[in-house]
């Protein structure tokens, strides 16, 4: 696929971050886009901004959709086919994702399953719903976003990231298995796997919104305690992350700063990541690693898989940050 001009792309999670940048860059290159997000206001803003800056002949539409609910994905498909007057799509970027459910043992079950549902079932349902339309295009591309946590299932030594990592491992395995399946049974469609490291997005705030919480600065004391229960606070105090007697106001500020820091101090911006993804798709790559951190962790885990969850490996990775990493 040498050019995206004249194509029709689907982008999930288009309300912010990499999804929003994919929509903008695709539209700027002459590709019509249908994008969806849990947040109808942000996805509408993305669509309007991208469409206004797009060349003539491009259409960009925004749709509200929870990708973890198959019926909503089906509705999204029907809406976009009608609004774009098309019987096929050329590209599908399954980009939507949230964090949460760090521990299978101590995290609330509903939080664990909510995270897993968006990050895994969302990718699965989009493949089920849109693959026939990619086949109909005659030259389709399915792009699934996993994560560095798709080959390393932790946030650090002894810090679980259970639901998110399980889902991202599933996305990685599904994508590789589907690549072989497509080559055998639908060679007119190819697939690409995106493995981002630390990319500057609002995933922390978006994950809170997906669980029904407002922005950190708008949370009540009860919501703060629901999000970070007393036993979790005690664990954080023992780990040296929190000080004894941290107030609800201080926790709100910590959450706000965590989101801003994750977004603004990342070694790779969302716009840079989107460019890397589109360059990879255009070149025909099936495996697209985003960021030096993703490349380093991938190499380290492959070289010594049995040491992947030992503190020594994490210390080695952390002691040699790539150039430009804060």
C-alpha positions in Angstrom: 0.0 0.0 0.0 2.1 2.9 -1.3 -0.5 5.5 -0.6 -3.5 6.0 1.7 -5.1 8.5 -0.7 -8.6 7.4 -1.7 -8.8 4.7 0.9 -11.3 4.3 3.8 -9.9 3.6 7.2 -11.4 2.7 10.6 -9.7 3.9 13.8 -10.9 2.8 17.2 -10.0 5.0 20.3 -9.8 8.1 18.1 -10.7 10.5 20.8 -7.2 11.1 22.0 -3.6 9.9 21.8 -2.3 7.7 19.0 -5.9 7.1 17.7 -6.5 10.9 17.3 -3.1 11.3 15.6 -3.8 8.4 13.2 -7.1 10.0 12.2 -5.4 13.4 11.6 -2.5 12.0 9.6 -4.6 9.6 7.5 -7.0 12.4 6.6 -4.2 14.8 5.8 -2.9 12.1 3.3 -6.2 11.9 1.5 -7.7 8.9 3.4 -11.3 9.1 4.5 -11.7 7.9 8.1 -14.4 6.6 10.4 -13.3 6.8 14.0 -14.9 5.8 17.3 -14.3 6.3 21.0 -16.0 5.8 24.3 -16.1 9.5 24.7 -18.5 11.0 22.1 -17.3 14.6 22.7 -13.6 13.9 22.1 -14.1 11.7 19.0 -16.5 14.3 17.5 -13.7 17.0 18.0 -11.1 14.7 16.4 -13.3 14.1 13.4 -14.2 17.8 13.0 -10.6 18.9 13.3 -9.2 16.3 10.9 -12.0 16.8 8.3 -11.5 20.6 8.3 -7.8 20.2 7.5 -8.2 17.4 5.0 -7.9 17.8 1.2 -11.1 17.8 -0.9 -12.9 14.5 -1.3 -12.0 13.2 2.2 -14.7 12.5 4.7 -14.1 12.0 8.4 -16.8 10.8 10.8 -16.9 10.3 14.5 -18.9 7.7 16.3 -19.6 6.7 20.0 -18.7 3.1 20.5 -17.6 0.8 23.4 -15.5 -1.8 21.5 -15.9 -4.3 24.3 -19.6 -4.7 23.3 -20.0 -6.5 20.0 -23.5 -4.9 19.2 -21.9 -1.5 19.5 -19.1 -2.4 17.1 -21.8 -3.8 14.6 -23.7 -0.5 14.9 -20.5 1.5 14.3 -19.9 -0.6 11.2 -23.4 0.0 9.9 -23.2 3.8 10.6 -19.9 4.2 8.8 -20.9 2.2 5.7 -24.0 4.4 5.4 -22.2 7.7 6.0 -19.3 6.9 3.7 -21.5 5.2 1.1 -19.2 2.2 0.9 -19.5 -1.5 0.9 -15.9 -2.1 2.2 -13.1 -0.6 4.2 -9.4 -0.6 3.3 -7.7 -0.3 6.7 -8.7 -1.1 10.3 -6.7 0.2 13.2 -7.8 -1.5 16.4 -6.2 1.0 18.7 -8.6 1.5 21.6 -7.3 0.5 25.0 -7.4 1.2 28.8 -5.3 0.3 31.8 -6.4 -1.2 35.2 -6.9 -4.5 36.9 -3.3 -4.6 38.0 -3.7 -7.7 40.3 -5.8 -10.8 39.5 -5.7 -11.4 43.3 -6.4 -8.1 44.9 -7.9 -5.8 42.2 -11.7 -5.8 42.0 -13.0 -8.4 39.6 -15.1 -5.9 37.7 -12.1 -3.7 37.1 -10.0 -6.6 35.9 -12.7 -7.8 33.5 -13.5 -4.3 32.3 -9.8 -3.7 31.3 -9.5 -7.2 29.7 -12.7 -6.7 27.8 -11.7 -3.4 26.2 -8.1 -4.4 25.4 -8.8 -8.0 24.2 -12.5 -8.4 23.2 -12.4 -5.0 21.5 -9.7 -6.2 19.2 -11.4 -9.5 18.6 -14.8 -8.0 17.9 -13.3 -5.5 15.5 -11.6 -8.3 13.6 -14.9 -10.3 13.5 -17.0 -7.4 12.3 -14.6 -5.7 9.9 -12.6 -8.6 8.4 -15.3 -9.3 5.7 -15.1 -5.7 4.7 -11.3 -5.8 4.4 -11.6 -8.9 2.3 -14.1 -7.1 0.1 -11.6 -4.3 -0.5 -9.3 -6.6 -2.3 -6.3 -5.0 -0.6 -7.0 -4.6 3.1 -4.8 -4.1 6.2 -5.8 -4.9 9.8 -3.6 -3.2 12.3 -3.8 -4.4 16.0 -2.2 -2.5 18.8 -0.6 -4.6 21.5 2.0 -3.2 23.9 5.4 -3.7 25.3 3.4 -5.5 28.0 2.5 -8.0 25.3 5.9 -9.6 25.8 6.7 -8.4 29.3 3.9 -8.7 31.8 4.9 -6.3 34.5 5.3 -2.6 35.3 8.6 -3.3 37.1 10.0 -5.8 39.6 7.2 -7.1 41.8 4.7 -4.7 40.2 1.8 -6.6 38.5 0.0 -5.4 35.5 -2.2 -8.4 35.2 -5.4 -7.6 33.2 -3.6 -5.2 30.7 -0.7 -7.6 30.1 -3.0 -10.6 29.7 -5.0 -8.8 27.1 -2.0 -7.5 25.3 -0.4 -11.0 25.2 -3.7 -12.2 23.7 -3.6 -9.5 21.0 -0.1 -10.3 20.1 -0.8 -14.1 19.8 -4.1 -13.5 18.0 -2.4 -11.2 15.5 0.4 -13.6 14.7 -2.0 -16.6 14.4 -4.3 -14.5 12.2 -1.4 -13.6 9.9 -0.8 -17.2 9.1 -4.6 -17.8 8.7 -5.0 -14.8 6.3 -2.1 -16.0 4.2 -3.8 -19.3 3.8 -7.4 -18.2 3.5 -7.6 -14.5 2.7 -4.3 -13.4 1.0 -5.9 -10.2 -0.1 -5.7 -9.0 3.5 -2.5 -8.6 5.5 -2.1 -7.8 9.2 0.3 -5.7 11.3 1.1 -5.8 15.0 2.0 -2.6 16.8 4.0 -2.9 20.1 4.4 0.6 21.7 6.6 1.3 24.6 6.1 4.5 26.5 4.1 6.8 24.2 2.7 10.1 25.4 -1.1 9.6 25.7 -3.9 10.3 28.2 -4.4 6.6 28.9 -4.5 7.2 32.6 -7.3 9.7 32.5 -9.1 7.7 29.7 -8.9 4.5 31.8 -10.5 6.3 34.8 -13.2 7.6 32.5 -13.8 4.1 31.2 -14.5 2.9 34.7 -16.9 5.7 35.4 -14.6 8.2 37.2 -14.3 11.9 36.4 -11.0 13.6 35.9 -8.7 13.3 39.0 -9.2 16.9 40.0 -13.0 16.4 40.0 -13.1 13.3 42.1 -14.8 13.2 45.5 -13.0 11.9 48.5 -15.1 8.7 48.3 -14.1 8.2 44.6 -10.5 8.6 45.5 -10.8 6.0 48.2 -12.7 3.7 45.8 -9.9 4.1 43.2 -7.0 3.7 45.7 -8.4 1.7 48.7 -6.8 2.0 52.1 -5.0 -1.4 51.7 -3.6 -0.2 48.4 -2.5 3.0 50.0 -0.8 1.0 52.7 1.1 -1.0 50.1 2.2 2.2 48.3 3.4 3.6 51.7 5.5 0.4 52.3 6.9 0.7 48.8 7.9 4.3 49.5 5.6 5.7 46.8 3.3 7.4 49.3 4.0 9.2 52.5 2.2 8.4 55.7 -1.0 10.4 56.1 -1.3 11.4 52.5 -4.6 13.2 52.1 -7.3 12.8 49.5 -6.3 16.2 48.0 -2.7 15.0 47.7 -3.9 11.8 46.0 -6.0 13.7 43.5 -2.9 15.9 42.7 -0.8 12.7 42.4 -3.2 11.2 39.8 -3.4 14.5 37.9 0.4 14.7 37.8 0.8 11.1 36.8 -1.4 11.5 33.8 0.3 14.7 32.7 3.7 13.2 33.3 3.0 10.1 31.4 1.7 12.1 28.4 4.2 15.0 28.4 7.4 13.4 29.5 7.2 10.4 27.1 10.2 9.7 24.9 7.8 9.3 21.9 4.8 11.5 21.3 1.5 10.3 20.1 2.0 12.1 16.8 5.5 10.4 16.3 4.0 7.0 17.1 1.2 7.4 14.6 3.8 8.4 11.9 5.8 5.2 12.8 2.7 3.1 12.5 1.7 4.5 9.1 5.2 4.2 7.8 5.3 0.6 8.9 1.9 -0.2 7.3 3.0 1.5 4.1 6.2 -0.4 3.9 4.5 -3.8 4.5 5.9 -4.5 7.9 3.9 -7.0 10.1 5.7 -6.1 13.4 6.0 -2.5 14.3 7.9 -1.7 17.6 7.4 1.9 18.8 10.2 3.5 20.8 13.7 2.4 21.9 12.3 1.1 25.2 10.1 -1.4 23.3 13.1 -2.5 21.3 15.3 -2.9 24.3 12.7 -4.9 26.4 11.9 -7.1 23.4 15.6 -8.0 22.9 16.2 -8.5 26.7 13.2 -10.8 27.1 14.1 -12.8 24.0 17.7 -13.2 25.2 16.9 -14.3 28.8 13.2 -15.2 29.1 13.7 -16.9 32.5 15.2 -13.7 33.9 12.4 -11.4 32.5 10.8 -10.9 35.9 13.9 -10.6 38.0 14.9 -7.3 39.5 18.4 -7.5 37.9 16.9 -7.4 34.3 14.7 -4.4 35.2 17.6 -2.6 36.8 19.7 -3.2 33.6 17.0 -1.8 31.4 16.4 1.2 33.7 20.1 2.0 34.0 20.5 2.5 30.3 17.6 4.8 29.1 17.5 5.6 25.5 18.7 9.0 24.4 16.1 11.7 25.2 14.2 9.6 27.8 13.3 11.8 30.8 
